[in-house]
Amino acid sequence: MDLAKAMELEPDSIAPYLNRSACYITAKMPDRALSDLDEALVRARDREDSISVFVNQASALFTVRKFDVALTALDKALLLDSTSMAVLLNKATALDELGKQEEAYTITLKLHELFPVDVAIMNNLGYQSSNMKNFDEARSWYEKALKVDPKDAYILSNLSYIQLQQGALNDALDSVERSIRSNPNNSYAYRNAGLIWQAKDNKAKACDAFEKALSLGFTTEYGPEVADLRKNYCK
């Protein structure tokens, strides 16, 4: 209601549309977010405004896994600023999801050279390494990131998956439980917890974790993997 009032008071301002679109993205309402971002783009006054719109468009499209469309928006942003960290990080994410891991990794590694202590960049390098099955390298990136921010829930969750792949089940469980304590609303952490408990042959706890992941919207954000795991394992 406050943002709607702001739109009435300043109909040509881009800020209320950007802020409301961010609320819609958080609420997992990407269609409404994209509608607001179309309005914001019409009102964009300069390069910075337009870049913000394109980045938010990509974020909204990520929530519905339309990575190819998101990539188009990010490429438009790069025409305006080829060195934007936010745009390049998001482009690398889109490329990775589209199966272009090496291209994504190259972009992110260049960003790491420019911003060597940025946690988000190290997290992305770990995730991309994991997708290429380079688990030792992925673990190294996550551990470097945790030295900067030991309580980052997403990095702890990602590290737990790597530790699972390496057979370090107790370490994996410790990492994912720390992740959940830091952010109890991350559906992906519960997915990882379910996989770890499955590997430890604890069906009850695995299925409870899968149920929690689904209740937090895993399928909407990441696809049917957990629903399939529950169907095939939790009988």
C-alpha positions in Angstrom: 0.0 0.0 0.0 2.9 2.4 0.8 4.5 1.7 -2.6 1.2 2.2 -4.4 0.8 5.5 -2.7 4.4 6.4 -3.7 3.5 5.6 -7.3 0.6 8.1 -7.1 2.7 10.8 -5.6 5.6 10.3 -8.0 4.2 8.6 -11.2 7.5 9.1 -13.1 9.8 7.7 -10.4 11.4 4.3 -11.1 12.0 3.5 -7.4 8.5 2.3 -6.3 8.3 -0.1 -9.2 11.8 -1.5 -8.5 11.0 -1.9 -4.8 7.6 -3.5 -5.4 9.1 -5.8 -8.0 11.6 -6.9 -5.3 8.7 -7.6 -2.9 7.0 -9.7 -5.6 10.2 -11.7 -6.3 10.5 -12.4 -2.6 6.9 -13.5 -2.5 7.5 -15.8 -5.5 5.1 -13.8 -7.7 7.3 -13.3 -10.8 4.6 -12.3 -13.2 3.7 -9.3 -11.1 7.3 -8.5 -10.6 8.0 -8.5 -14.4 4.9 -6.3 -15.0 6.3 -3.7 -12.6 9.7 -3.9 -14.2 8.2 -3.2 -17.6 6.8 -0.1 -16.1 10.1 0.7 -14.5 12.0 0.4 -17.8 9.6 2.9 -19.4 10.6 5.4 -16.6 14.3 4.7 -16.6 16.2 7.9 -16.8 19.8 6.8 -17.3 22.1 3.8 -17.7 22.1 3.0 -14.0 18.3 2.8 -13.9 18.1 0.6 -16.9 20.8 -1.8 -15.5 18.9 -2.1 -12.2 15.7 -3.0 -14.1 17.5 -5.7 -16.2 19.1 -7.3 -13.2 15.8 -7.4 -11.4 14.2 -8.9 -14.5 16.8 -11.7 -14.4 16.1 -12.3 -10.7 12.4 -12.7 -11.4 13.0 -15.0 -14.4 15.4 -17.1 -12.3 12.5 -17.9 -9.9 10.6 -19.6 -12.8 13.8 -21.1 -14.2 13.6 -19.1 -17.5 17.4 -18.8 -17.7 17.6 -18.2 -21.4 15.2 -15.2 -21.2 17.1 -13.9 -18.2 20.4 -14.1 -20.2 18.9 -11.9 -22.8 18.0 -9.2 -20.2 21.5 -9.5 -18.7 23.2 -9.1 -22.1 21.2 -5.9 -22.6 22.6 -4.7 -19.3 26.1 -5.5 -20.3 25.7 -3.3 -23.4 25.3 -0.5 -20.9 28.1 -1.5 -18.5 30.4 -4.4 -19.5 32.1 -4.4 -16.0 29.1 -4.5 -13.7 29.7 -7.1 -11.0 26.0 -7.7 -10.3 25.3 -8.3 -14.0 28.3 -10.5 -14.6 27.5 -12.6 -11.5 23.9 -13.1 -12.7 25.1 -13.9 -16.2 27.4 -16.6 -14.9 24.5 -18.1 -12.9 22.3 -18.2 -16.0 25.1 -19.7 -18.1 25.7 -22.4 -15.4 22.0 -23.3 -15.3 22.0 -23.5 -19.1 24.8 -26.1 -19.0 27.6 -23.7 -20.0 29.7 -24.3 -16.9 33.1 -23.5 -18.3 31.9 -20.2 -19.7 30.3 -19.3 -16.4 33.4 -20.3 -14.5 35.6 -18.1 -16.7 33.4 -15.1 -16.0 33.3 -15.7 -12.3 37.0 -16.3 -12.0 37.8 -13.0 -13.6 35.4 -11.3 -11.1 37.3 -13.0 -8.2 40.5 -11.5 -9.5 38.9 -8.1 -9.2 37.1 -8.7 -5.9 39.2 -11.4 -4.1 37.3 -11.4 -0.7 33.8 -11.2 -2.1 31.8 -14.1 -0.6 29.1 -14.3 -3.3 31.8 -14.7 -6.0 33.6 -17.5 -4.1 30.3 -19.2 -3.5 29.5 -19.1 -7.2 32.9 -20.5 -8.0 32.3 -23.3 -5.6 28.9 -24.0 -7.1 30.2 -24.0 -10.7 33.1 -26.2 -9.7 30.6 -28.6 -8.2 28.5 -28.7 -11.3 31.7 -29.7 -13.3 32.3 -32.5 -10.7 35.4 -30.8 -9.4 34.5 -31.4 -5.8 37.9 -30.8 -4.2 38.0 -27.4 -5.9 34.5 -26.6 -4.9 35.2 -27.4 -1.3 38.2 -25.2 -1.4 36.2 -22.2 -2.6 33.5 -22.7 0.0 36.0 -23.0 2.8 37.7 -19.8 1.6 34.3 -18.1 1.6 33.5 -19.3 5.1 36.7 -17.8 6.4 35.2 -14.4 5.4 31.7 -15.2 6.6 31.5 -18.3 8.8 27.7 -18.1 9.2 26.6 -17.8 5.6 23.7 -20.2 5.4 23.9 -20.8 1.6 27.6 -21.5 1.6 27.3 -23.9 4.5 24.5 -25.7 2.6 26.5 -25.9 -0.5 29.5 -27.2 1.4 27.4 -29.9 3.0 26.6 -31.2 -0.5 30.3 -31.4 -1.4 31.1 -33.2 1.8 28.3 -35.6 1.0 29.8 -36.3 -2.4 33.2 -36.9 -0.8 31.7 -39.4 1.7 32.3 -37.2 4.7 28.8 -37.7 6.1 29.3 -36.4 9.6 31.0 -33.2 8.3 28.1 -32.8 5.8 25.5 -33.2 8.5 27.3 -30.6 10.7 27.5 -28.1 7.9 23.8 -28.5 6.8 22.6 -28.2 10.4 24.6 -25.0 10.8 23.1 -23.7 7.6 19.6 -24.4 8.8 20.3 -22.7 12.1 21.4 -19.6 10.2 18.5 -19.7 7.8 15.6 -22.1 8.6 13.7 -21.1 5.5 16.1 -22.3 2.8 14.5 -25.2 1.1 17.7 -26.3 -0.6 19.4 -26.9 2.8 16.6 -29.3 3.7 17.0 -31.0 0.4 20.7 -31.5 1.2 19.8 -32.7 4.7 17.5 -35.3 3.2 20.2 -36.6 0.9 22.7 -36.8 3.8 20.2 -38.7 6.1 19.4 -40.9 3.1 23.1 -41.7 2.8 23.2 -42.4 6.5 20.3 -44.9 6.0 17.9 -42.9 8.2 14.7 -43.0 6.2 12.5 -41.2 8.8 14.8 -38.2 9.1 15.5 -38.1 5.3 11.8 -38.1 4.5 11.1 -35.4 7.1 13.7 -33.2 5.5 12.3 -33.8 2.0 8.8 -32.8 3.3 10.2 -29.7 4.8 12.0 -28.7 1.6 8.7 -29.2 -0.3 6.8 -27.1 2.2 9.2 -24.3 1.8 8.7 -24.2 -2.0 11.6 -26.2 -3.3 9.7 -27.4 -6.4 8.7 -23.8 -7.4 12.3 -22.6 -7.1 14.4 -25.5 -8.2 12.2 -28.1 -10.0 10.8 -31.6 -9.2 13.9 -33.3 -7.8 12.7 -33.5 -4.1 9.2 -34.5 -5.1 10.7 -37.3 -7.1 13.0 -38.3 -4.2 10.0 -38.4 -1.8 8.0 -40.5 -4.3 10.8 -43.0 -4.9 12.3 -43.2 -1.4 9.6 -42.4 1.1 7.2 -45.3 0.5 
